[in-house]
């Protein structure tokens, strides 16, 4: 590998990979948090998980039915 290639790899390719991974982690984490809030139910506590799952499933089914 020449000096130019190694410089490009270290200062361009590696930072882009790093940024891509952390961007994915950030957005995936936000999606998971939103899904947990959806499952927590109307009271917002984990003791109402069944109600939250039922509400999330109904909402998701309605959204899927609209798009089909």
N, C-alpha and C positions, 0 to 999 in steps of 0.2 A: 504494500500500500504506500502510495506516495505521501508526501507531506500535505499536499492539498486535499487528497482524499481523506486522510485521517482528520484533518482540521474540519472538513465539512461534516464528517461523521460525528465528531465530538461536539461541535457547536451548532449543528443543524438537526441531524437525524435523531440523536439521543434526546435533546430537549423536546422535539416534536413527539416522540414516543412517550416521554414522561408526561407532557401536557395532555396527550390523548387518553392515557390511562386514567389520570386524575379527573379529567372531564367526564369520562364514562362513570367513574366511581361517584362523583358528585351527583350526576343526574339519576343514576340508579338508586342512590340513597334517598333522593327526594321522592322517587316513585314508590319506594318501599314505605317511607313515612306516610305518604298519602294513602296507601293501601291499608296500613295499620289503623289510621284514623277512621277509614271507611269501615273497617271490621270492628272497631271498638264500640260502635253502636251509637244510639241517640244520646245516651248519657255521657259518652266519652270515657267510660271506664271499662276495664277488661272484665268486670263482672257481668257485663251485658254483651258478651261475645256472641251468643246465639242470635240475639236480636240484630246485632251488627252484621253478622254473616248473612242472615236472611235478607236484610235491607240491601247489602252490597250485591248479593246474588240477584235480587229482584231488579236492582238498578242496572246491573251489568246485562241481565237478560233483556231488559227493555231497550237498552242501548244497542245490543246486538241485533235485536229484532228490527229496529229502525234502519240499521245500516244494510240489512240483507234485503 
